[in-house]
Structures are given as structure tokens and as C-alpha cells.
Amino acid sequence: GAFFAGNVGAEHAVFEQGASAGNVGNEKVAAQKTANPVALLLSSAMMLRHLQFPAFADRLEVAVEKVILEGKYRTKDLGGTSTTQEVVDAVIDALD
């Protein structure tokens, strides 16, 4: 599954996909453009929520969930054949 995290301090916050998301340090995945963008997208939603944009965060999370559940656009690690960009484009198209 997608692993993502946020580290929030008094003055700074960092949101990122976790190393166990399967993309980090995997040059083959990067070269083939088949990295799974879900963890990065969900950490972006976490950042939007932290920045007090909950409606935007909700829209992004719903779009990601819709694309994954539909199953048409999935990267190899999720049993599909889509590229990173195809998944991202599908999520953008799914934004309400």
C-alpha cells in the first residue's frame, strides 16, 4: 500500500512519500516511468489539509480513490500497466 507521512514542527512541516512506497531508490522504476504516484499524491493532500485547505485535500483524496477503485489506471505494483503520468492524468481528470 501507499505509505506517506508528515512531520510538523513549530515553524516547519514536511510531507513525503515513505521509502517503503516502492519508488524510493528504485532507478529501474524511475527510468521506466512506472513509479506509483499515490503516496506522493496523498502526502500532498495531507499538506493541503495542514495549510488549511481541507476542501482541496478532500477533492484530491476522492480523485485518487476513484482512480484506484476504478482499476483502469494502475501502476505495475498495483497489478496494472499504466505509467506514472497516466495515473496522475487520470487523477487530474477525476477531480471534481
GUTORVO-942567 format. One line per field, with one value per residue: chain; x, y, z of N, C-alpha, C, O, CB in turn; residue number from 1. Coordinates in Angstrom, 3 decimals. Glycine has a CB too. Example, Ala and Ser with C-alpha at 12.3 -4.5 7.8 and 13.67 -1.06 7.14 Angstrom:
ch A;A
npx 13.190;12.850
npy -5.690;-2.250
npz 7.800;7.080
capx 12.300;13.670
capy -4.500;-1.060
capz 7.800;7.140
cpx 13.200;12.900
cpy -3.300;0.030
cpz 7.800;7.870
opx 14.236;13.409
opy -3.319;1.138
opz 8.465;8.039
cbpx 11.308;14.084
cbpy -4.473;-0.598
cbpz 9.046;5.725
i 1;2
//
This chain:
ch A;A;A;A;A;A;A;A;A;A;A;A;A;A;A;A;A;A;A;A;A;A;A;A;A;A;A;A;A;A;A;A;A;A;A;A;A;A;A;A;A;A;A;A;A;A;A;A;A;A;A;A;A;A;A;A;A;A;A;A;A;A;A;A;A;A;A;A;A;A;A;A;A;A;A;A;A;A;A;A;A;A;A;A;A;A;A;A;A;A;A;A;A;A;A;A
npx 0.805;0.197;2.500;2.804;3.841;3.854;5.739;5.546;6.484;7.060;7.630;8.029;7.025;7.031;6.094;5.840;6.337;6.714;9.697;9.149;7.260;7.987;9.078;11.258;14.686;14.678;15.906;15.254;12.443;12.007;13.290;11.708;9.423;7.288;6.664;4.699;2.445;0.701;1.234;2.701;0.802;-1.158;0.261;0.525;-2.117;-2.323;-0.599;-2.005;-4.223;-2.979;-2.217;-4.561;-6.469;-8.795;-10.889;-9.699;-7.882;-9.631;-10.855;-8.685;-8.000;-10.376;-10.392;-8.063;-8.774;-11.007;-9.830;-8.104;-9.924;-11.546;-9.812;-8.818;-6.545;-3.611;-0.461;2.297;2.882;0.420;-0.914;-1.413;-0.740;-0.099;1.629;3.420;2.681;0.250;-1.410;-1.392;-2.541;-5.087;-6.029;-6.107;-8.094;-10.193;-10.741;-13.163
npy -1.177;2.356;4.410;7.221;10.298;12.904;15.440;17.640;20.678;23.478;25.660;24.648;22.267;19.033;16.974;13.773;10.940;7.643;5.646;2.964;2.894;1.860;3.214;4.817;5.119;3.203;2.831;1.603;1.601;4.347;5.010;3.636;5.003;4.147;4.492;4.414;6.931;7.385;7.538;9.921;11.726;11.502;12.384;14.968;15.802;15.648;17.725;19.903;19.893;20.526;23.120;24.415;23.988;22.204;21.427;21.221;19.196;17.081;16.788;15.911;13.491;12.015;11.858;10.344;7.945;7.235;6.726;4.575;2.624;2.317;1.031;1.126;2.639;1.840;1.416;-0.892;-2.148;-2.249;-4.058;-3.239;-1.698;0.883;4.014;6.289;8.929;8.510;7.620;9.885;11.770;10.619;10.941;13.735;14.181;13.067;14.813;16.625
npz 0.000;-0.146;1.427;3.366;4.910;7.400;8.902;11.429;12.770;15.016;13.345;10.792;8.275;6.832;4.184;2.777;0.565;1.797;2.200;1.905;-0.016;-2.409;-4.545;-3.951;-4.422;-6.373;-9.274;-11.705;-11.789;-11.868;-14.296;-16.129;-15.879;-14.274;-11.655;-8.719;-8.083;-5.984;-3.139;-3.005;-3.982;-1.984;0.250;-0.513;-0.285;2.470;3.142;2.038;3.732;6.153;5.540;5.755;3.753;3.483;1.743;-0.780;-0.233;0.334;-2.189;-3.731;-2.446;-2.849;-5.637;-6.123;-4.829;-6.389;-8.916;-8.306;-7.367;-9.613;-11.352;-13.965;-14.483;-13.258;-11.702;-12.189;-9.708;-8.568;-10.027;-12.612;-15.849;-16.305;-16.793;-14.613;-15.272;-16.639;-14.572;-12.908;-14.672;-14.907;-12.311;-12.201;-14.128;-12.745;-10.723;-8.981
capx 0.000;0.884;2.956;3.151;3.979;4.073;6.452;5.133;7.123;6.516;7.793;8.171;6.351;7.490;5.190;6.568;6.029;7.661;10.641;8.561;6.266;8.457;9.661;12.475;15.913;14.498;16.214;14.545;11.074;12.074;13.646;10.571;8.294;6.187;6.556;3.342;2.370;-0.372;1.725;3.060;-0.445;-1.825;1.015;0.159;-3.404;-2.031;-0.027;-3.100;-5.022;-2.161;-2.236;-5.935;-7.239;-9.375;-11.720;-8.800;-7.360;-10.712;-11.016;-7.562;-8.141;-11.505;-9.969;-7.121;-9.552;-11.834;-8.978;-7.632;-11.048;-11.990;-8.904;-8.372;-5.192;-2.833;0.924;2.592;2.808;-0.997;-1.490;-1.751;0.337;-0.057;2.796;3.186;1.948;-1.126;-2.152;-1.557;-3.531;-6.406;-6.425;-6.481;-9.390;-11.213;-11.009;-14.495
capy 0.000;3.646;4.910;8.627;10.819;14.327;15.819;19.013;21.349;24.796;26.604;23.982;20.983;18.282;15.892;12.982;9.518;6.861;4.822;1.650;3.007;1.085;4.055;5.476;4.385;2.183;3.510;0.947;2.115;5.739;5.024;3.129;5.908;3.337;4.687;4.627;8.281;7.500;8.024;11.322;12.481;11.527;13.263;16.323;16.087;15.903;19.067;20.845;19.947;21.275;24.523;24.893;23.849;20.859;21.087;20.775;17.900;16.110;16.560;15.110;12.129;11.365;11.568;9.218;6.748;6.905;6.134;3.265;1.688;2.048;-0.007;1.289;3.190;1.381;1.084;-2.323;-2.662;-2.413;-5.017;-2.627;-1.449;2.324;4.789;7.277;10.066;8.106;7.614;11.289;12.374;10.078;11.600;15.107;14.095;12.657;15.893;17.250
capz 0.000;-0.172;2.721;3.306;6.262;7.599;10.120;11.668;13.895;15.336;12.237;9.504;8.084;5.660;3.816;1.792;0.460;2.579;1.435;1.635;-1.084;-3.543;-5.583;-3.496;-4.667;-7.400;-10.529;-12.805;-11.776;-12.321;-15.717;-16.904;-15.624;-13.754;-10.207;-8.220;-7.540;-4.996;-1.847;-3.161;-4.091;-0.684;1.148;-0.950;0.342;3.882;3.192;1.808;4.955;7.117;5.126;5.940;2.520;3.576;0.588;-1.835;0.201;0.141;-3.632;-4.203;-1.904;-3.523;-7.008;-6.060;-4.504;-7.548;-9.952;-7.853;-7.318;-10.983;-11.810;-15.351;-14.457;-12.112;-11.997;-12.137;-8.338;-8.234;-10.960;-13.892;-16.812;-16.549;-16.385;-13.560;-15.842;-16.934;-13.305;-12.495;-15.583;-14.554;-11.066;-12.562;-14.802;-11.758;-9.748;-9.124
cpx 0.853;1.249;3.363;3.137;4.118;4.787;6.212;5.800;6.492;6.573;7.824;7.388;6.867;6.514;5.842;6.010;7.076;8.544;10.044;7.493;6.726;9.121;11.045;13.687;15.810;14.674;15.468;13.116;11.052;12.351;12.484;9.332;7.055;6.063;5.107;3.275;1.387;0.129;2.092;1.810;-1.150;-1.061;0.773;-1.182;-3.220;-1.462;-1.116;-3.967;-4.285;-2.182;-3.633;-6.723;-7.911;-10.229;-10.857;-8.218;-8.397;-10.883;-9.911;-7.676;-9.261;-11.123;-9.009;-7.878;-10.388;-11.015;-8.530;-8.764;-11.570;-11.105;-8.381;-6.927;-4.513;-1.411;1.151;2.445;1.375;-1.708;-1.870;-0.544;0.528;1.269;2.408;2.309;0.503;-1.976;-2.410;-2.603;-4.932;-6.919;-6.847;-7.850;-10.524;-11.517;-12.372;-14.389
cpy 1.248;4.066;6.358;9.176;12.326;14.540;17.303;19.542;22.711;25.753;25.957;22.675;20.353;17.135;15.126;11.578;8.779;6.004;3.464;1.707;2.313;1.897;4.554;4.591;3.314;2.842;2.908;1.473;3.547;5.811;4.590;4.000;5.149;3.457;4.961;6.002;8.448;8.054;9.494;12.190;12.584;12.362;14.724;16.734;16.392;17.316;20.124;20.998;20.751;22.773;25.141;24.961;22.476;20.476;20.589;19.396;16.806;15.769;15.658;13.665;11.358;10.982;10.384;7.919;6.288;6.199;4.733;2.238;1.339;0.985;0.128;1.775;2.791;1.091;-0.406;-2.903;-2.864;-3.325;-4.449;-2.452;0.038;2.932;5.730;8.407;9.716;8.089;9.043;11.973;11.897;10.727;13.037;15.122;13.774;13.743;16.499;18.751
cpz 0.000;1.244;2.552;4.716;6.242;8.913;10.330;12.921;14.111;14.145;10.862;9.481;6.804;5.433;2.671;1.691;1.264;1.692;1.085;0.551;-2.365;-4.637;-5.206;-3.726;-5.733;-8.770;-11.717;-12.916;-12.296;-13.816;-16.604;-16.747;-15.150;-12.237;-9.826;-7.561;-6.383;-3.659;-1.910;-3.251;-2.736;0.336;0.764;-0.354;1.827;4.053;2.990;3.054;6.032;6.810;5.173;4.628;2.496;2.373;-0.576;-1.503;-0.029;-1.338;-4.172;-3.721;-2.599;-4.952;-7.047;-5.805;-5.699;-8.624;-9.552;-7.859;-8.707;-11.641;-13.220;-15.420;-13.156;-12.557;-11.757;-10.733;-7.867;-9.237;-12.307;-14.784;-17.078;-16.120;-15.242;-14.090;-16.164;-15.672;-12.843;-13.362;-15.249;-13.270;-11.350;-13.219;-13.824;-10.726;-10.021;-8.981
opx 2.076;0.407;4.178;2.511;4.448;4.477;6.621;5.704;5.503;5.667;7.661;7.126;7.111;6.153;6.336;5.317;8.207;8.176;10.405;6.884;5.948;9.678;11.910;13.717;16.775;13.714;15.091;12.638;10.175;11.716;12.302;8.314;5.932;5.427;4.387;3.973;1.253;-0.496;1.824;1.761;-1.677;-1.674;0.812;-1.361;-3.874;-1.810;-1.140;-4.395;-4.893;-2.167;-3.850;-7.532;-7.642;-10.285;-11.236;-8.081;-8.071;-11.038;-10.167;-7.472;-9.104;-11.487;-9.129;-7.651;-10.466;-11.453;-8.571;-8.575;-11.986;-11.592;-7.563;-6.174;-4.805;-1.185;0.299;1.944;1.134;-2.937;-2.578;0.533;1.257;1.938;1.229;1.329;-0.385;-3.136;-3.523;-3.465;-5.878;-8.108;-7.842;-8.679;-11.671;-12.454;-12.693;-15.397
opy 1.190;4.073;6.683;8.607;12.935;13.896;18.128;18.946;23.055;26.564;26.650;22.064;21.043;16.416;15.724;11.090;9.247;5.678;2.878;0.687;2.188;1.322;4.694;3.444;2.587;3.346;3.631;1.755;3.913;6.589;5.117;3.767;5.450;2.617;5.660;6.235;9.550;8.957;10.239;13.271;13.641;12.987;15.609;17.887;17.280;18.017;21.131;22.103;21.557;23.596;26.251;25.865;21.670;19.299;19.649;18.541;15.729;14.601;14.755;12.729;10.176;9.905;9.516;6.916;5.093;5.192;3.810;1.109;0.207;0.143;-0.690;1.373;3.337;0.582;-1.092;-4.015;-3.566;-3.365;-5.101;-2.985;0.407;2.437;5.932;8.798;10.548;8.500;9.373;12.683;12.684;11.027;13.508;15.977;14.161;13.602;16.844;19.452
opz 0.130;2.142;1.688;5.611;5.225;9.915;9.513;13.994;13.463;13.956;9.858;10.518;5.814;6.366;1.715;2.584;1.396;0.563;0.064;0.228;-3.310;-5.572;-6.070;-3.279;-5.969;-9.354;-12.639;-14.015;-13.079;-14.528;-17.701;-17.400;-15.553;-11.600;-10.539;-6.574;-5.851;-3.102;-0.968;-2.663;-2.388;1.201;1.619;0.037;2.374;5.004;3.697;3.388;6.737;7.725;4.689;4.419;1.606;2.019;-1.276;-2.379;-0.530;-1.697;-4.968;-4.494;-2.904;-5.425;-7.911;-6.481;-5.985;-9.180;-10.365;-8.310;-8.954;-12.395;-13.643;-16.307;-12.092;-13.655;-11.192;-10.570;-6.885;-9.294;-13.075;-14.515;-18.000;-15.214;-14.952;-13.457;-15.980;-15.699;-12.433;-12.844;-15.299;-13.155;-10.799;-12.909;-14.046;-9.940;-11.158;-9.070
cbpx -0.918;0.005;4.135;2.180;5.177;2.744;7.994;3.608;8.636;7.269;9.041;9.646;4.802;8.962;3.766;8.043;5.999;6.926;11.937;7.965;5.968;7.335;8.758;12.366;16.362;13.092;17.702;14.535;10.476;13.155;14.844;10.249;7.959;6.381;7.466;2.925;2.001;-1.023;2.929;3.935;-1.375;-1.999;2.534;0.102;-4.370;-1.035;1.076;-3.958;-5.336;-0.709;-1.680;-5.917;-6.329;-10.205;-12.553;-7.668;-6.952;-12.032;-11.017;-6.242;-8.411;-12.742;-9.309;-6.057;-10.463;-12.476;-7.754;-7.028;-12.172;-11.976;-9.559;-9.285;-5.213;-3.473;1.889;3.992;3.520;-1.691;-2.674;-2.408;0.050;-1.196;3.377;4.524;2.643;-1.147;-1.377;-0.211;-3.200;-6.339;-5.269;-5.431;-9.339;-10.758;-9.907;-15.485
cbpy -0.006;4.724;4.059;9.414;10.189;15.106;15.489;19.113;21.488;25.394;27.379;23.720;21.154;17.749;16.434;12.928;9.028;5.988;4.630;1.076;4.474;0.346;5.228;5.845;3.770;1.498;3.464;-0.580;2.050;6.505;4.120;1.707;6.705;1.877;5.848;3.504;9.219;6.142;7.210;11.517;11.825;10.114;12.930;16.402;14.904;14.845;19.222;20.387;18.517;20.756;24.649;26.263;24.040;20.755;22.307;21.799;17.947;16.656;17.899;15.721;12.181;12.292;12.801;9.448;7.016;8.172;7.023;3.374;2.269;3.346;-1.277;2.266;4.734;0.125;1.934;-2.576;-1.720;-1.046;-5.624;-1.298;-2.171;3.013;5.589;7.837;10.559;6.727;6.830;12.052;12.039;8.539;11.570;15.734;13.036;11.399;16.997;16.692
cbpz 1.171;-0.845;3.282;2.387;6.961;7.567;10.029;11.788;13.664;16.510;12.429;9.197;8.035;5.849;3.410;2.140;-1.034;3.574;2.222;2.904;-1.369;-4.117;-5.867;-2.020;-3.419;-7.277;-10.786;-12.605;-10.351;-11.548;-15.963;-16.488;-16.888;-14.142;-9.737;-7.215;-8.624;-4.776;-1.394;-4.403;-5.120;-0.161;1.100;-2.491;0.154;4.435;2.128;0.626;5.464;7.108;3.731;6.590;1.273;4.819;0.149;-2.042;1.688;0.713;-4.391;-3.732;-0.396;-3.530;-7.637;-4.952;-3.298;-8.121;-10.216;-6.444;-6.484;-11.818;-11.697;-16.090;-14.613;-11.468;-11.134;-12.645;-7.395;-8.187;-10.357;-13.672;-18.121;-15.822;-17.586;-13.025;-17.097;-17.598;-12.217;-12.582;-17.049;-14.386;-10.036;-13.503;-15.900;-11.038;-9.809;-8.078
i 1;2;3;4;5;6;7;8;9;10;11;12;13;14;15;16;17;18;19;20;21;22;23;24;25;26;27;28;29;30;31;32;33;34;35;36;37;38;39;40;41;42;43;44;45;46;47;48;49;50;51;52;53;54;55;56;57;58;59;60;61;62;63;64;65;66;67;68;69;70;71;72;73;74;75;76;77;78;79;80;81;82;83;84;85;86;87;88;89;90;91;92;93;94;95;96
//
